[in-house]
Amino acid sequence: MSMHERIEELQMRRAKASAMGGERRIARQHDRGKMTARERIDVLLDDGSFLELGLHGSEYTEKHVPADGVVTGVGKVDGRSVCVAAYDFTVLGGSIGEIGRVKVARLREMALRNRIPMVWLVDSGGARIDPRPENLAKIPRFADSGYMFREQVIMSGVVPQVAAMVGPGFAGTAYIPGLADFVPMTKGTSSMGLAGPALVKAAVGEDIDEQALGGSKVHNRESGCADMEVKTDADCLEAVRAYLSYFPSSCRDKPPRREGAPGRGLIDDAILDLIPEGTRAAYDMRKLIPLITDGGEWFEMKGKFGTSITTGFARIAGHPIGIVGNNPKYLGGVINSKAADKAARFVNLCDAFNIPLLFLVDVPGFVVGSDAEQSGIIDHGSRMLFAVARATVPKFTVIVRKAYGAGYYAMCGRAFEPDLMVAWPTAEISVMGAEGMLGIAGGKMLANLPNAEEMKAQMIAMIEPYIDPYQVARLGLVDEIIDPRETRDVLITGLELTANKVIERPWRRHDVPP
C-alpha cells in the first residue's frame, strides 16, 4: 500500500471509531436530554485543543467496539492542560472494558507525571461483564479496577480530580466520584451507587428506580457525595470549567490570579443593613458573601447539604479564596454532623491546593442533645476542628456576630492560627450567649421570683458588656474591630501579607484524622 492509501485507511478507521454507537443510539442519548461523550468534550475544552489518545483501542477483535466505550485524551481549559476520560453510553452502556481500563490508566499516569488535573465525564453502567461461557471463568480480570481506585488515592491532593456525573455511575464507576475532589450531577439524568436497581432487587429485594436509589437529589441533599446539582450537561461542563479556574494545576503551584479584577474600596452601605438586630434573628450568609467578593462572585459547594454552613469559592482582588460561613438562616447556624463534615472536607481541599481560607463567623456552637450524640457529633465535630487546625494556607477570620463555644474554635478562632482576625461591632465572643449563661447560673434561682423577667433582663444587661468585641479587643484576642464596609480592604491586605507564608509542623509519617 502506498502512503496515500494508508492515510485513506487511517481516515476510514478514525471515522468508524468516532461514530460511537451509531446514529440510533446517539439519537436515544439526545432524546434523554444528554450529550454524547464527544459533544461533552467539545464543550468542556478550549476550541481545537483536544488530542485523542487510544481511539483504536477495543477489548474485542470479533466485533466493533468504538474506542472501547471511553474517549480519552488531553486538552486545555482556559489555556491550561487537563486529562479527560469521557465514558460513552452509546457503546455498551459506557461499561468499563479491559482496554478501556488500560486507556484511562495511561491517562491517570499522564496527569500525575505532568502534574495536571484529571477530569472524568461519567456516563457508565459500571464494569463490563462478558456473558460468553468461556469468559465467565475469567472474572478476576475485573479486579484490575482496583488499580483505578488506588491510583486516585495516590493522586489525591497532588492534582485536582473532577468526576462530572452526566449519566449513571454504578458499581466500579461509583468510586470514581467517591474519590474525586469535585462531583457535579445533572438533575434527572445522572445517578450513582454501589449497585444499580436490578442488582439491588436481586440482592436485598428492594424495588427502586435509579433516581430514588442514587439520583442527584439523594446525593446533593442526603448523602453529601455530590457537590452541585445542575440542570443540563452544558451546565455541568461549565461548572467544571469554573471550578478548575480557582485551582492551580497541581499542589506545587499557587492558584491562578485573575488579572484586571476590582481592587480596594469601601463596600456599599447595603452591608450595614444585612445583619439584623438580636443574636437569634435569622439572615442568609450567602447574601453577605457577594458584597465582599469580586463582582459578587460565589461558586457554592454542597449548597443543599449541611446547610447551616455555607462553603464555596470566590475571588478577592483576583485571588481565589475558599469561604466557610455559618448560615443563621438554617438551624440558627448551629454546627451539626453534616455541616461539620462538609466544612472539614472543604478546608482539606483548599489546604491541599494552596487556596486561602476565609471564615465568616456567626455560630451559636455545636448541636447538642441525645440525637446529636447518637449521630456522632463528637467525631464529626472533631473532623472539622482537625481540618482547621491542620490547614497551613493563609487563614482569615471575620467575626460577624456570634462566636460561641467550640463553634468559635472550629471557625478558626484565635488558637487555630488565623493570619488575620477581625470583628465587626456586632461581634460577641464567649463560651455562650448571655441568656445561656444566665440559664445555667441563675435560671432556677429566678424561676420562682414574681419579677423574674425583669430580673433576667437586668442580669443579661450586666453580662453582655463582658462578651462584646471591645472587651475581647482590650484583651488582645482580635487584631482589630472594623467597619463592615472595610472588610474587603482588610482581606486584600491579608492576602498581600501572607503571599509568602511559611508554617512548619513537627515531622510525622501522616496524621490520624478522626
Number of C-alpha atoms within 10 A of each C-alpha: 7 7 8 9 10 11 12 12 13 12 12 12 14 15 12 17 21 16 15 25 23 14 11 9 16 20 16 12 17 11 10 10 13 23 22 24 26 18 13 18 22 16 15 24 23 17 12 9 14 20 12 13 17 19 19 14 20 21 18 12 7 6 8 15 20 27 27 29 30 33 27 26 21 21 21 18 18 12 10 15 21 24 24 29 25 27 31 30 26 25 22 17 18 28 26 26 24 19 18 25 20 16 23 24 16 15 23 23 15 18 26 20 11 14 21 23 26 26 25 22 26 31 30 33 24 24 20 17 14 13 8 8 8 8 11 11 10 11 10 8 11 16 10 12 18 10 12 19 17 12 15 20 13 11 23 18 19 19 26 27 25 23 28 28 30 32 27 27 30 25 18 22 26 22 18 23 23 17 20 23 19 24 27 27 31 25 21 19 21 27 29 33 22 15 20 21 20 14 14 17 14 10 10 8 11 13 12 14 14 19 18 12 20 24 24 27 23 17 24 24 19 14 13 20 21 31 22 27 27 18 12 19 25 18 15 25 24 15 21 20 17 15 18 22 18 23 24 23 25 22 20 13 12 16 21 16 17 15 9 8 13 14 12 14 11 13 18 12 11 10 15 12 8 13 17 13 11 9 18 13 11 17 17 17 24 17 13 17 19 15 19 24 22 20 14 14 15 19 17 18 24 27 21 19 23 24 23 25 31 25 27 21 24 22 24 24 21 18 22 25 24 24 28 24 26 30 25 22 16 16 15 19 30 22 30 25 22 21 26 26 23 26 31 22 16 25 27 17 20 23 22 20 23 22 27 24 26 24 23 25 29 29 32 27 23 22 19 13 8 10 10 14 13 9 13 14 23 17 16 21 25 19 22 29 23 20 22 26 19 17 21 22 22 25 26 25 25 28 27 23 26 26 26 21 17 19 28 25 18 29 30 26 25 16 11 18 18 24 18 22 23 24 28 19 16 18 23 29 25 21 17 21 21 19 17 13 16 18 15 9 11 13 15 11 10 17 13 9 11 9 10 14 12 11 13 18 12 11 16 16 13 11 15 14 13 15 20 19 25 19 15 20 15 10 9 10 17 23 14 17 19 14 14 21 19 16 19 21 18 18 22 16 12 18 22 11 13 15 12 9 12 9 9 6 7 4 7 6 5 6 9 6 12 13
